[in-house]
């Protein structure tokens, strides 16, 4: 794991906890519980059990032979988070947090969701562990991801439409935090992104680090060395921080995050406080969070996780933007060359790999984190391409 210094939940100047005193008490308790369980052998044994028997880990590191041949240049490997139960990386963190919630005696779980994958994963775990589940989702995202809304409701969750603001991920997070402030005595907030006040970013990274734990071992087995670069999409930052975690202390491995060009907090953001923590944020002329847009609902957020903000500022990681047109192209290219339909979020990482790989030599290696599968996006992409 990374040796990035965390002091009181800070990564350099980013992170921290800027919340009301009553909520800070809840977060302090959550921090203490996390510190207890993360090193507890019984907890970790149960977590690993469910990762294997329920999530289906470990998932493959697939050599994209056809894509590599098509592009020329670097070898491309795909870390197959799309093969997890529920279809994305989100379940890794959900299983860890739901096991914490169970031990803490929670009966009610709340969550936010953008693309719906975290909501589906949370609803899935709540069904399995018999917990009451409420999911906050922006009205615009509900429209874009109707299939995932039905999945959540089928699994027994209550999906609350958030119409205020842009009706997107930021607004869903606002409502989830408002719910937590009001109901913190009996409610566990299962946050899905590597954002929010301490200890949420650290908790999410801890449970998502399984991605790079596996990929590091797998690439050493396959190639006998580490990759030249790891590429992941970045919205809130959970899949990317998981994909990067075990490489942060490997200076020879480039860490590359890929953002939508209309929600590029790492590329164009400035330090500010958002949702109770300090990070790079897109602000308008009045100092308020700027409206964002991405065809990938899971990346439609005006901020980014505090550790990503730190990795950008320190120069350890690189972050680039991709246009919607490039995303749609990558969505189709991977589908046609490898028979793998990627999520629109993951297609951002694929799109950058399409650019980077041909500039490298055939003895260089890229790992692309395929954070989720594209079933949820097929109807949306069909409509966009039809237009």
VOBA-1610 file (N, C-alpha, C; in pm, whole numbers, padded with zeros to 5 digits, always signed):
BEGIN
Unk+00084-00120+00000Unk+00000+00000+00000Unk+00087+00125+00000Unk+00022+00236-00030Unk+00092+00364-00041Unk+00143+00412+00094Unk+00256+00481+00091Unk+00308+00544+00212Unk+00277+00694+00214Unk+00177+00736+00134Unk+00135+00876+00137Unk+00100+00913+00280Unk+00153+01026+00326Unk+00129+01067+00464Unk-00016+01110+00483Unk-00083+01048+00579Unk-00219+01088+00615Unk-00215+01135+00760Unk-00238+01263+00779Unk-00242+01318+00914Unk-00377+01384+00933Unk-00456+01330+01027Unk-00592+01381+01050Unk-00672+01385+00920Unk-00648+01284+00837Unk-00725+01274+00715Unk-00681+01365+00603Unk-00558+01419+00611Unk-00509+01508+00506Unk-00407+01438+00417Unk-00416+01468+00287Unk-00315+01429+00189Unk-00253+01561+00142Unk-00137+01596+00198Unk-00086+01731+00172Unk-00186+01831+00226Unk-00229+01926+00142Unk-00326+02026+00188Unk-00470+01979+00169Unk-00489+01862+00108Unk-00624+01818+00071Unk-00681+01716+00170Unk-00813+01715+00180Unk-00881+01621+00267Unk-00943+01692+00385Unk-00925+01634+00505Unk-00980+01695+00624Unk-01128+01666+00642Unk-01188+01735+00737Unk-01329+01716+00770Unk-01389+01849+00813Unk-01475+01904+00728Unk-01538+02034+00754Unk-01688+02011+00765Unk-01730+01966+00883Unk-01869+01925+00904Unk-01919+01979+01038Unk-02052+01978+01060Unk-02106+02021+01190Unk-02056+01931+01303Unk-02047+01986+01427Unk-01992+01909+01540Unk-02061+01775+01564Unk-02197+01772+01548Unk-02267+01645+01575Unk-02229+01539+01472Unk-02206+01582+01348Unk-02164+01487+01245Unk-02019+01446+01266Unk-01937+01537+01316Unk-01796+01504+01343Unk-01786+01391+01445Unk-01876+01390+01542Unk-01877+01281+01641Unk-01900+01146+01573Unk-01992+01146+01478Unk-02021+01023+01403Unk-01899+00980+01322Unk-01833+01076+01258Unk-01716+01045+01176Unk-01599+00997+01261Unk-01585+01057+01382Unk-01479+01011+01473Unk-01502+00867+01514Unk-01630+00832+01540Unk-01665+00695+01576Unk-01639+00601+01459Unk-01677+00645+01338Unk-01654+00565+01219Unk-01504+00541+01198Unk-01423+00646+01221Unk-01277+00634+01208Unk-01223+00530+01304Unk-01268+00536+01428Unk-01221+00441+01530Unk-01260+00298+01493Unk-01383+00280+01443Unk-01429+00147+01403Unk-01347+00095+01285Unk-01321+00181+01187Unk-01243+00141+01070Unk-01101+00101+01111Unk-01040+00181+01197Unk-00904+00150+01243Unk-00900+00015+01314Unk-01007-00018+01383Unk-01015-00146+01455Unk-01030-00262+01357Unk-01122-00246+01261Unk-01155-00359+01174Unk-01056-00383+01062Unk-00990-00278+01011Unk-00906-00296+00892Unk-00789-00391+00917Unk-00747-00405+01042Unk-00637-00496+01076Unk-00684-00618+01153Unk-00816-00636+01163Unk-00871-00746+01240Unk-00876-00873+01155Unk-00807-00980+01194Unk-00801-01102+01111Unk-00938-01161+01080Unk-01028-01160+01177Unk-01162-01217+01156Unk-01240-01135+01053Unk-01232-01001+01065Unk-01299-00913+00969Unk-01243-00935+00829Unk-01112-00938+00817Unk-01049-00953+00686Unk-01076-01089+00624Unk-01085-01191+00706Unk-01118-01324+00655Unk-01260-01325+00597Unk-01352-01259+00667Unk-01489-01252+00618Unk-01497-01168+00490Unk-01423-01057+00487Unk-01419-00972+00368Unk-01367-01050+00248Unk-01256-01121+00266Unk-01198-01199+00156Unk-01292-01313+00113Unk-01363-01369+00209Unk-01459-01475+00177Unk-01564-01423+00078Unk-01622-01308+00110Unk-01727-01255+00024Unk-01671-01206-00110Unk-01548-01153-00111Unk-01486-01114-00238Unk-01476-01235-00332Unk-01440-01348-00275Unk-01423-01468-00357Unk-01557-01533-00392Unk-01639-01558-00292Unk-01759-01639-00309Unk-01878-01561-00361Unk-01878-01429-00344Unk-01995-01349-00383Unk-01962-01253-00498Unk-01849-01184-00486Unk-01810-01089-00591Unk-01751-01162-00712Unk-01678-01274-00684Unk-01617-01351-00792Unk-01471-01316-00817Unk-01404-01261-00716Unk-01262-01228-00730Unk-01179-01353-00704Unk-01054-01362-00757Unk-00994-01251-00828Unk-01039-01253-00972Unk-01053-01133-01031Unk-01089-01125-01172Unk-00964-01119-01259Unk-00974-01150-01389Unk-00855-01162-01473Unk-00788-01028-01507Unk-00661-01037-01540Unk-00589-00930-01608Unk-00572-00982-01751Unk-00657-00934-01840Unk-00669-00990-01975Unk-00578-00917-02073Unk-00496-00991-02146Unk-00416-00931-02252Unk-00507-00902-02371Unk-00518-00774-02406Unk-00603-00732-02519Unk-00524-00750-02648Unk-00516-00873-02692Unk-00429-00908-02804Unk-00471-00839-02934Unk-00600-00840-02963Unk-00648-00780-03087Unk-00628-00629-03089Unk-00660-00566-02974Unk-00644-00421-02965Unk-00497-00380-02974Unk-00412-00457-02908Unk-00268-00432-02914Unk-00218-00439-03059Unk-00263-00541-03129Unk-00221-00559-03269Unk-00275-00446-03357Unk-00399-00407-03333Unk-00464-00302-03412Unk-00391-00169-03398Unk-00349-00137-03274Unk-00290-00006-03247Unk-00141-00003-03276Unk-00073-00117-03261Unk+00073-00115-03265Unk+00123-00051-03136Unk+00250-00067-03108Unk+00302-00005-02985Unk+00286-00094-02864Unk+00252-00034-02752Unk+00256-00103-02622Unk+00156-00218-02613Unk+00192-00318-02530Unk+00098-00423-02494Unk-00007-00364-02401Unk-00133-00400-02425Unk-00244-00349-02344Unk-00307-00464-02266Unk-00312-00448-02135Unk-00381-00542-02047Unk-00503-00473-01987Unk-00612-00548-01971Unk-00735-00495-01913Unk-00759-00560-01777Unk-00767-00479-01672Unk-00806-00531-01540Unk-00958-00537-01536Unk-01013-00659-01522Unk-01151-00687-01556Unk-01248-00668-01439Unk-01260-00545-01389Unk-01360-00516-01286Unk-01503-00531-01340Unk-01516-00530-01473Unk-01647-00550-01536Unk-01704-00688-01510Unk-01617-00782-01471Unk-01663-00920-01447Unk-01710-00944-01304Unk-01698-00844-01218Unk-01747-00858-01081Unk-01900-00874-01080Unk-01951-00940-00976Unk-02095-00941-00951Unk-02143-00796-00942Unk-02252-00764-01007Unk-02313-00630-01023Unk-02244-00548-01131Unk-02134-00596-01191Unk-02084-00537-01313Unk-01987-00422-01302Unk-01931-00397-01184Unk-01835-00287-01171Unk-01751-00305-01046Unk-01654-00213-01030Unk-01564-00216-00914Unk-01634-00180-00784Unk-01750-00116-00791Unk-01815-00059-00671Unk-01838-00163-00562Unk-01865-00287-00599Unk-01898-00391-00502Unk-01782-00419-00406Unk-01657-00395-00448Unk-01541-00419-00360Unk-01553-00339-00231Unk-01582-00212-00246Unk-01595-00121-00133Unk-01724-00145-00056Unk-01831-00176-00129Unk-01961-00198-00064Unk-01955-00316+00033Unk-01893-00426-00009Unk-01883-00543+00079Unk-01806-00507+00206Unk-01694-00436+00191Unk-01617-00396+00308Unk-01698-00309+00404Unk-01766-00209+00348Unk-01840-00117+00435Unk-01965-00181+00495Unk-02031-00271+00420Unk-02151-00333+00475Unk-02115-00425+00592Unk-01996-00486+00585Unk-01950-00569+00697Unk-01919-00482+00820Unk-01869-00360+00796Unk-01850-00265+00905Unk-01984-00223+00964Unk-02079-00191+00877Unk-02212-00148+00921Unk-02278-00255+01007Unk-02264-00380+00965Unk-02322-00493+01040Unk-02262-00499+01180Unk-02129-00487+01188Unk-02063-00493+01318Unk-02096-00372+01406Unk-02128-00259+01343Unk-02161-00138+01418Unk-02309-00134+01457Unk-02385-00237+01419Unk-02525-00247+01460Unk-02622-00165+01379Unk-02579-00116+01262Unk-02668-00035+01178Unk-02779-00121+01118Unk-02899-00064+01111Unk-03011-00133+01048Unk-03053-00063+00918Unk-03008+00061+00903Unk-03046+00138+00784Unk-02919+00187+00715Unk-02915+00170+00584Unk-02800+00213+00504Unk-02849+00313+00399Unk-02774+00421+00381Unk-02802+00515+00273Unk-02679+00524+00183Unk-02703+00564+00058Unk-02592+00579-00037Unk-02633+00680-00143Unk-02532+00733-00213Unk-02554+00816-00330Unk-02512+00737-00452Unk-02564+00773-00568Unk-02516+00707-00690Unk-02534+00799-00809Unk-02442+00784-00906Unk-02448+00863-01029Unk-02493+00775-01143Unk-02402+00687-01188Unk-02436+00594-01295Unk-02529+00483-01247Unk-02539+00467-01117Unk-02625+00363-01063Unk-02552+00239-01017Unk-02423+00226-01055Unk-02350+00104-01021Unk-02326+00092-00870Unk-02293+00204-00805Unk-02276+00199-00660Unk-02411+00173-00592Unk-02516+00233-00647Unk-02649+00209-00591Unk-02690+00063-00603Unk-02664+00003-00719Unk-02696-00139-00740Unk-02614-00226-00645Unk-02485-00196-00632Unk-02399-00275-00542Unk-02446-00263-00398Unk-02483-00141-00356Unk-02530-00120-00219Unk-02663-00192-00196Unk-02755-00179-00291Unk-02883-00248-00279Unk-02865-00400-00274Unk-02769-00450-00351Unk-02739-00593-00353Unk-02693-00641-00216Unk-02597-00567-00158Unk-02543-00606-00027Unk-02648-00592+00083Unk-02731-00487+00075Unk-02836-00469+00176Unk-02938-00581+00169Unk-02968-00627+00048Unk-03060-00741+00034Unk-03000-00864+00101Unk-02872-00885+00077Unk-02807-01003+00130Unk-02796-01000+00283Unk-02770-00881+00338Unk-02752-00868+00482Unk-02877-00815+00554Unk-02989-00810+00481Unk-03119-00775+00539Unk-03116-00639+00608Unk-03074-00536+00535Unk-03073-00401+00587Unk-03163-00310+00503Unk-03227-00215+00569Unk-03307-00115+00501Unk-03215-00028+00416Unk-03255+00001+00292Unk-03164+00068+00197Unk-03234+00183+00126Unk-03174+00302+00134Unk-03222+00420+00061Unk-03109+00474-00025Unk-03137+00493-00154Unk-03037+00541-00249Unk-03080+00676-00304Unk-02993+00775-00292Unk-03019+00907-00350Unk-02955+00915-00488Unk-03035+00961-00586Unk-02988+00966-00724Unk-03048+01089-00793Unk-02965+01163-00865Unk-03013+01281-00936Unk-03120+01247-01038Unk-03218+01338-01054Unk-03329+01313-01146Unk-03279+01293-01289Unk-03176+01367-01330Unk-03121+01352-01464Unk-03055+01215-01480Unk-02985+01170-01375Unk-02921+01039-01382Unk-03024+00926-01381Unk-03134+00947-01310Unk-03243+00848-01312Unk-03297+00831-01453Unk-03309+00944-01524Unk-03355+00938-01663Unk-03256+00862-01750Unk-03124+00891-01729Unk-03021+00831-01814Unk-02998+00683-01782Unk-03025+00645-01656Unk-02989+00510-01612Unk-03112+00437-01555Unk-03219+00439-01632Unk-03346+00380-01586Unk-03332+00232-01552Unk-03250+00159-01627Unk-03233+00016-01602Unk-03173-00008-01463Unk-03073+00071-01425Unk-03013+00054-01293Unk-03110+00094-01182Unk-03197+00191-01207Unk-03300+00228-01108Unk-03391+00108-01083Unk-03434+00043-01191Unk-03519-00075-01177Unk-03446-00186-01100Unk-03316-00204-01130Unk-03238-00305-01057Unk-03239-00277-00907Unk-03213-00152-00870Unk-03210-00116-00728Unk-03345-00145-00661Unk-03452-00107-00728Unk-03586-00129-00672Unk-03618-00278-00666Unk-03577-00353-00766Unk-03595-00498-00766Unk-03525-00562-00646Unk-03410-00506-00608Unk-03332-00557-00495Unk-03386-00508-00360Unk-03491-00427-00363Unk-03557-00386-00239Unk-03520-00248-00189Unk-03442-00173-00265Unk-03400-00039-00221Unk-03507+00064-00255Unk-03509+00170-00177Unk-03591+00288-00207Unk-03501+00388-00279Unk-03536+00424-00402Unk-03457+00520-00479Unk-03524+00656-00471Unk-03451+00754-00416Unk-03504+00890-00398Unk-03449+00980-00508Unk-03539+01035-00588Unk-03500+01125-00697Unk-03467+01263-00642Unk-03351+01317-00681Unk-03307+01449-00636Unk-03315+01544-00756Unk-03414+01635-00752Unk-03439+01723-00866Unk-03366+01856-00855Unk-03317+01891-00736Unk-03256+02023-00720Unk-03121+02029-00793Unk-03072+02151-00814Unk-02945+02170-00884Unk-02956+02117-01026Unk-02852+02043-01067Unk-02854+01982-01201Unk-02921+01844-01201Unk-02957+01796-01082Unk-03014+01662-01073Unk-02913+01556-01107Unk-02788+01576-01058Unk-02680+01483-01089Unk-02610+01439-00960Unk-02490+01382-00976Unk-02423+01317-00863Unk-02399+01411-00745Unk-02351+01533-00771Unk-02326+01628-00662Unk-02451+01649-00578Unk-02566+01662-00646Unk-02692+01689-00576Unk-02737+01568-00494Unk-02708+01448-00546Unk-02740+01326-00472Unk-02654+01317-00345Unk-02527+01356-00355Unk-02438+01356-00238Unk-02489+01457-00135Unk-02532+01575-00181Unk-02588+01675-00090Unk-02701+01616-00006Unk-02793+01548-00073Unk-02910+01493-00003Unk-02871+01379+00091Unk-02776+01298+00050Unk-02733+01187+00135Unk-02670+01240+00264Unk-02586+01344+00253Unk-02526+01403+00373Unk-02632+01468+00461Unk-02734+01532+00401Unk-02843+01591+00479Unk-02917+01484+00558Unk-02938+01369+00494Unk-03003+01254+00560Unk-02917+01206+00676Unk-02785+01195+00654Unk-02696+01147+00759Unk-02697+01240+00880Unk-02692+01372+00856Unk-02695+01469+00967Unk-02821+01450+01050Unk-02933+01422+00984Unk-03061+01410+01053Unk-03077+01275+01122Unk-03019+01170+01065Unk-03046+01034+01114Unk-02923+00956+01155Unk-02815+01027+01191Unk-02686+00961+01214Unk-02687+00858+01326Unk-02784+00865+01418Unk-02782+00773+01532Unk-02814+00629+01492Unk-02882+00612+01379Unk-02920+00475+01339Unk-02892+00446+01192Unk-02820+00537+01124Unk-02798+00523+00979Unk-02650+00515+00946Unk-02615+00425+00855Unk-02477+00413+00805Unk-02475+00465+00663Unk-02390+00567+00638Unk-02375+00621+00503Unk-02265+00544+00432Unk-02305+00466+00332Unk-02211+00385+00256Unk-02168+00465+00132Unk-02068+00549+00150Unk-02020+00638+00044Unk-01943+00558-00060Unk-01971+00585-00188Unk-01916+00502-00294Unk-01791+00554-00361Unk-01766+00685-00352Unk-01649+00743-00417Unk-01543+00777-00313Unk-01420+00801-00362Unk-01310+00833-00270Unk-01312+00981-00235Unk-01431+01029-00194Unk-01453+01170-00164Unk-01516+01181-00025Unk-01549+01304+00015Unk-01615+01326+00142Unk-01516+01355+00253Unk-01568+01389+00372Unk-01481+01416+00486Unk-01412+01288+00535Unk-01296+01305+00600Unk-01227+01192+00661Unk-01322+01121+00756Unk-01331+00987+00758Unk-01237+00891+00700Unk-01281+00830+00566Unk-01387+00884+00501Unk-01443+00818+00382Unk-01340+00791+00272Unk-01257+00891+00231Unk-01162+00862+00122Unk-01064+00749+00156Unk-01024+00743+00282Unk-00930+00639+00326Unk-00997+00502+00329Unk-01123+00498+00374Unk-01197+00372+00377Unk-01217+00317+00236Unk-01261+00405+00144Unk-01287+00362+00007Unk-01159+00312-00059Unk-01049+00385-00039Unk-00921+00341-00097Unk-00882+00204-00041Unk-00898+00186+00088Unk-00858+00061+00153Unk-00928-00059+00087Unk-01058-00046+00064Unk-01133-00159+00009Unk-01117-00171-00144Unk-01088-00061-00213Unk-01067-00068-00358Unk-00924-00106-00395Unk-00832-00100-00298Unk-00692-00133-00327Unk-00674-00279-00371Unk-00778-00360-00353Unk-00773-00498-00400Unk-00746-00502-00551Unk-00788-00398-00624Unk-00769-00393-00769Unk-00621-00398-00804Unk-00543-00307-00745Unk-00400-00302-00777Unk-00320-00410-00703Unk-00371-00456-00590Unk-00307-00570-00523Unk-00303-00689-00619Unk-00418-00714-00684Unk-00426-00825-00779Unk-00348-00797-00906Unk-00367-00678-00965Unk-00305-00652-01095Unk-00153-00652-01086Unk-00100-00608-00973Unk+00046-00607-00955Unk+00101-00749-00953Unk+00033-00837-00881Unk+00074-00977-00876Unk+00056-01042-01013Unk-00055-01012-01079Unk-00086-01074-01207Unk+00012-01033-01317Unk+00049-00905-01322Unk+00139-00860-01428Unk+00280-00914-01406Unk+00320-00932-01281Unk+00450-00993-01252Unk+00451-01139-01297Unk+00337-01207-01277Unk+00327-01346-01323Unk+00330-01356-01475Unk+00265-01263-01543Unk+00252-01268-01689Unk+00375-01214-01762Unk+00434-01107-01710Unk+00539-01036-01782Unk+00673-01033-01707Unk+00670-01071-01580Unk+00794-01071-01503Unk+00841-00932-01463Unk+00756-00832-01484Unk+00791-00695-01444Unk+00665-00611-01428Unk+00682-00491-01373Unk+00569-00401-01353Unk+00533-00330-01484Unk+00411-00277-01494Unk+00372-00205-01616Unk+00443-00070-01626Unk+00443-00015-01746Unk+00496+00120-01763Unk+00395+00225-01719Unk+00267+00192-01730Unk+00162+00286-01689Unk+00036+00211-01651Unk-00039+00270-01558Unk-00172+00224-01521Unk-00268+00338-01553Unk-00375+00307-01626Unk-00470+00408-01673Unk-00608+00377-01616Unk-00674+00480-01560Unk-00809+00463-01506Unk-00888+00591-01523Unk-01018+00579-01539Unk-01103+00698-01544Unk-01113+00759-01404Unk-01141+00890-01399Unk-01148+00960-01271Unk-01270+01051-01267Unk-01362+01022-01174Unk-01478+01108-01151Unk-01474+01152-01006Unk-01526+01066-00916Unk-01500+01084-00773Unk-01363+01028-00740Unk-01325+00919-00811Unk-01190+00867-00800Unk-01173+00731-00738Unk-01282+00657-00714Unk-01268+00531-00639Unk-01199+00422-00719Unk-01236+00404-00846Unk-01170+00297-00922Unk-01024+00333-00949Unk-00999+00461-00974Unk-00862+00505-01004Unk-00771+00491-00883Unk-00818+00529-00764Unk-00731+00518-00647Unk-00708+00372-00613Unk-00806+00286-00640Unk-00786+00143-00621Unk-00687+00086-00719Unk-00696+00132-00844Unk-00605+00085-00949Unk-00462+00135-00928Unk-00447+00251-00863Unk-00315+00312-00841Unk-00248+00265-00712Unk-00328+00229-00609Unk-00280+00219-00470Unk-00146+00147-00454Unk-00133+00028-00508Unk-00013-00052-00486Unk+00102-00015-00581Unk+00079+00086-00664Unk+00186+00135-00753Unk+00237+00273-00713Unk+00171+00337-00617Unk+00209+00474-00581Unk+00355+00483-00540Unk+00404+00380-00472Unk+00543+00379-00428Unk+00636+00311-00529Unk+00590+00295-00651Unk+00672+00240-00760Unk+00696+00352-00862Unk+00803+00431-00846Unk+00821+00551-00929Unk+00834+00523-01078Unk+00867+00400-01115Unk+00880+00366-01257Unk+00747+00343-01327Unk+00638+00342-01251Unk+00504+00319-01308Unk+00429+00451-01316Unk+00394+00492-01437Unk+00313+00613-01453Unk+00170+00586-01409Unk+00113+00681-01337Unk-00027+00672-01295Unk-00104+00776-01375Unk-00201+00730-01454Unk-00270+00819-01547Unk-00421+00814-01521Unk-00476+00927-01479Unk-00620+00940-01460Unk-00680+01015-01578Unk-00801+00975-01619Unk-00864+01032-01738Unk-01002+01088-01701Unk-01022+01217-01730Unk-01145+01287-01693Unk-01226+01326-01817Unk-01358+01350-01799Unk-01436+01411-01907Unk-01391+01556-01924Unk-01387+01604-02046Unk-01338+01741-02066Unk-01433+01846-02010Unk-01559+01808-01982Unk-01654+01904-01925Unk-01678+01881-01775Unk-01593+01798-01715Unk-01598+01778-01569Unk-01455+01750-01521Unk-01364+01840-01561Unk-01219+01816-01543Unk-01166+01886-01418Unk-01204+01835-01300Unk-01164+01897-01175Unk-01013+01895-01155Unk-00948+01787-01195Unk-00803+01775-01176Unk-00725+01860-01275Unk-00782+01882-01391Unk-00714+01959-01495Unk-00737+02109-01478Unk-00858+02146-01436Unk-00895+02289-01432Unk-00939+02337-01294Unk-00943+02246-01196Unk-00996+02283-01065Unk-00900+02363-00979Unk-00954+02424-00873Unk-00875+02499-00775Unk-00906+02444-00636Unk-00813+02458-00540Unk-00840+02407-00406Unk-00960+02477-00341Unk-01053+02398-00292Unk-01173+02451-00227Unk-01237+02340-00144Unk-01330+02378-00059Unk-01401+02279+00024Unk-01533+02243-00045Unk-01556+02113-00060Unk-01677+02059-00122Unk-01720+01937-00042Unk-01846+01931-00004Unk-01900+01815+00068Unk-01815+01778+00190Unk-01768+01880+00260Unk-01700+01856+00388Unk-01554+01819+00379Unk-01490+01836+00263Unk-01347+01807+00250Unk-01286+01901+00148Unk-01154+01916+00154Unk-01083+02005+00061Unk-01025+01925-00054Unk-01050+01972-00176Unk-00999+01904-00296Unk-00991+02005-00409Unk-00951+01961-00526Unk-00957+02045-00644Unk-01101+02046-00694Unk-01157+02166-00712Unk-01299+02181-00746Unk-01313+02278-00864Unk-01407+02248-00950Unk-01444+02341-01056Unk-01540+02444-00999Unk-01500+02571-00996Unk-01583+02677-00939Unk-01625+02777-01047Unk-01744+02834-01031Unk-01788+02940-01123Unk-01737+03075-01073Unk-01777+03183-01142Unk-01725+03316-01108Unk-01769+03363-00969Unk-01874+03299-00913Unk-01921+03336-00780Unk-01863+03246-00670Unk-01772+03156-00710Unk-01710+03068-00612Unk-01794+02948-00575Unk-01899+02919-00653Unk-01983+02802-00629Unk-01942+02688-00722Unk-01969+02562-00682Unk-01937+02450-00770Unk-01999+02468-00908Unk-01919+02450-01008Unk-01959+02476-01147Unk-02043+02360-01201Unk-02147+02389-01280Unk-02220+02280-01346Unk-02125+02198-01434Unk-02141+02068-01431Unk-02056+01979-01511Unk-02143+01894-01601Unk-02080+01835-01702Unk-02153+01742-01787Unk-02059+01634-01838Unk-02107+01511-01832Unk-02038+01399-01895Unk-02143+01301-01943Unk-02118+01238-02056Unk-02212+01132-02100Unk-02206+01013-02005Unk-02099+01006-01925Unk-02087+00901-01823Unk-02132+00957-01689Unk-02250+00915-01644Unk-02309+00974-01523Unk-02218+00958-01401Unk-02139+00851-01398Unk-02052+00825-01283Unk-01934+00920-01272Unk-01908+01000-01378Unk-01795+01094-01376Unk-01841+01239-01366Unk-01970+01258-01350Unk-02030+01392-01357Unk-02025+01459-01220Unk-01907+01503-01178Unk-01887+01555-01042Unk-01789+01672-01049Unk-01817+01785-00979Unk-01731+01904-00992Unk-01603+01898-00909Unk-01587+01794-00827Unk-01466+01778-00747Unk-01400+01644-00774Unk-01309+01607-00686Unk-01234+01482-00701Unk-01183+01443-00564Unk-01149+01316-00546Unk-01099+01271-00417Unk-00974+01348-00372Unk-00955+01365-00241Unk-00841+01443-00192Unk-00706+01381-00224Unk-00698+01248-00228Unk-00568+01188-00260Unk-00533+01211-00406Unk-00632+01207-00495Unk-00605+01240-00634Unk-00557+01385-00647Unk-00621+01474-00570Unk-00579+01615-00572Unk-00432+01626-00532Unk-00395+01549-00430Unk-00256+01549-00382Unk-00161+01487-00485Unk-00202+01377-00545Unk-00118+01311-00646Unk-00096+01403-00766Unk-00199+01483-00800Unk-00184+01579-00911Unk-00088+01690-00870Unk-00111+01749-00754Unk-00030+01862-00709Unk+00116+01823-00689Unk+00138+01700-00640Unk+00275+01653-00614Unk+00345+01605-00740Unk+00269+01586-00847Unk+00326+01539-00973Unk+00340+01388-00983Unk+00294+01315-00880Unk+00308+01169-00886Unk+00217+01107-00991Unk+00100+01165-01011Unk+00007+01112-01112Unk-00020+01219-01218Unk-00058+01171-01337Unk-00091+01259-01449Unk-00241+01246-01477Unk-00301+01357-01516Unk-00444+01354-01545Unk-00471+01426-01677Unk-00553+01362-01761Unk-00582+01415-01894Unk-00732+01412-01919Unk-00776+01490-02017Unk-00919+01494-02049Unk-00946+01426-02183Unk-01069+01379-02196Unk-01116+01310-02316Unk-01252+01369-02353Unk-01279+01384-02481Unk-01408+01436-02526Unk-01513+01326-02534Unk-01640+01366-02535Unk-01748+01269-02548Unk-01736+01188-02678Unk-01692+01253-02784Unk-01676+01185-02913Unk-01569+01076-02903Unk-01459+01106-02834Unk-01353+01007-02816Unk-01400+00890-02730Unk-01485+00919-02632Unk-01541+00815-02546Unk-01629+00720-02626Unk-01717+00776-02709Unk-01806+00693-02791Unk-01726+00607-02889Unk-01619+00662-02943Unk-01533+00587-03034Unk-01468+00470-02960Unk-01414+00497-02840Unk-01348+00392-02761Unk-01447+00282-02721Unk-01570+00322-02686Unk-01677+00229-02651Unk-01698+00128-02764Unk-01699+00179-02887Unk-01721+00092-03003Unk-01596+00012-03041Unk-01480+00076-03030Unk-01356+00007-03070Unk-01330-00116-02983Unk-01342-00101-02851Unk-01317-00216-02763Unk-01421-00325-02786Unk-01545-00284-02808Unk-01651-00381-02834Unk-01620-00464-02958Unk-01577-00397-03064Unk-01556-00464-03193Unk-01425-00543-03199Unk-01322-00498-03127Unk-01193-00567-03137Unk-01177-00678-03035Unk-01235-00662-02915Unk-01214-00762-02809Unk-01342-00831-02764Unk-01457-00789-02819Unk-01582-00849-02772Unk-01614-00815-02629Unk-01568-00698-02584Unk-01593-00651-02447Unk-01657-00513-02457Unk-01782-00500-02409Unk-01851-00372-02411Unk-01822-00301-02278Unk-01745-00191-02279Unk-01707-00124-02155Unk-01811-00021-02111Unk-01817+00008-01984Unk-01897+00119-01935Unk-01847+00249-01997Unk-01934+00348-02010Unk-01892+00478-02062Unk-01783+00539-01975Unk-01792+00515-01842Unk-01686+00563-01753Unk-01552+00501-01793Unk-01549+00369-01801Unk-01426+00297-01837Unk-01377+00336-01976Unk-01469+00372-02064Unk-01433+00408-02201Unk-01343+00531-02206Unk-01348+00614-02101Unk-01255+00728-02093Unk-01111+00677-02084Unk-01090+00576-02000Unk-00955+00518-01986Unk-00913+00448-02115Unk-01006+00377-02175Unk-00977+00309-02302Unk-00940+00413-02409Unk-01014+00523-02413Unk-00989+00627-02514Unk-00848+00683-02502Unk-00801+00703-02378Unk-00664+00755-02363Unk-00562+00650-02404Unk-00591+00523-02373Unk-00500+00415-02414Unk-00489+00407-02566Unk-00600+00434-02637Unk-00598+00434-02784Unk-00501+00539-02836Unk-00488+00649-02763Unk-00394+00756-02801Unk-00251+00722-02762Unk-00234+00669-02641Unk-00100+00650-02584Unk-00027+00530-02643Unk-00096+00417-02654Unk-00029+00292-02693Unk+00053+00304-02822Unk+00000+00366-02928Unk+00078+00373-03053Unk+00205+00457-03042Unk+00216+00542-02938Unk+00336+00625-02921Unk+00446+00552-02846Unk+00415+00431-02796Unk+00511+00355-02717Unk+00566+00238-02798Unk+00667+00172-02742Unk+00729+00060-02812Unk+00663-00072-02772Unk+00688-00176-02852Unk+00620-00305-02831Unk+00664-00377-02705Unk+00773-00332-02642Unk+00815-00396-02517Unk+00762-00320-02395Unk+00679-00217-02417Unk+00619-00145-02305Unk+00479-00198-02276Unk+00432-00176-02153Unk+00309-00239-02105Unk+00217-00136-02042Unk+00090-00140-02081Unk-00014-00058-02020Unk-00117-00148-01952Unk-00160-00108-01833Unk-00277-00170-01770Unk-00389-00068-01771Unk-00501-00105-01832Unk-00620-00019-01833Unk-00721-00079-01736Unk-00764+00000-01639Unk-00862-00051-01544Unk-01001-00041-01606Unk-01058-00156-01637Unk-01191-00161-01696Unk-01291-00163-01580Unk-01327-00044-01534Unk-01399-00030-01406Unk-01538-00090-01407Unk-01600-00103-01526Unk-01734-00161-01529Unk-01775-00200-01669Unk-01883-00274-01679Unk-01931-00318-01810Unk-02039-00223-01861Unk-02060-00227-01993Unk-02142-00127-02058Unk-02288-00161-02078Unk-02337-00270-02019Unk-02478-00306-02035Unk-02569-00188-02002Unk-02537-00118-01894Unk-02619-00007-01846Unk-02624+00109-01946Unk-02523+00117-02035Unk-02508+00232-02125Unk-02552+00206-02268Unk-02582+00081-02300Unk-02608+00045-02441Unk-02726+00125-02498Unk-02834+00138-02421Unk-02952+00210-02470Unk-02918+00358-02492Unk-02844+00417-02399Unk-02804+00558-02412Unk-02713+00578-02534Unk-02616+00489-02553Unk-02525+00501-02666Unk-02601+00479-02798Unk-02692+00385-02797Unk-02774+00360-02917Unk-02847+00488-02959Unk-02907+00556-02860Unk-02980+00680-02891Unk-02886+00788-02942Unk-02768+00799-02882Unk-02672+00902-02922Unk-02619+00877-03063Unk-02587+00753-03092Unk-02534+00721-03225Unk-02641+00733-03331Unk-02765+00705-03295Unk-02877+00716-03388Unk-02898+00861-03430Unk-02877+00952-03333Unk-02892+01096-03362Unk-02783+01145-03455
//
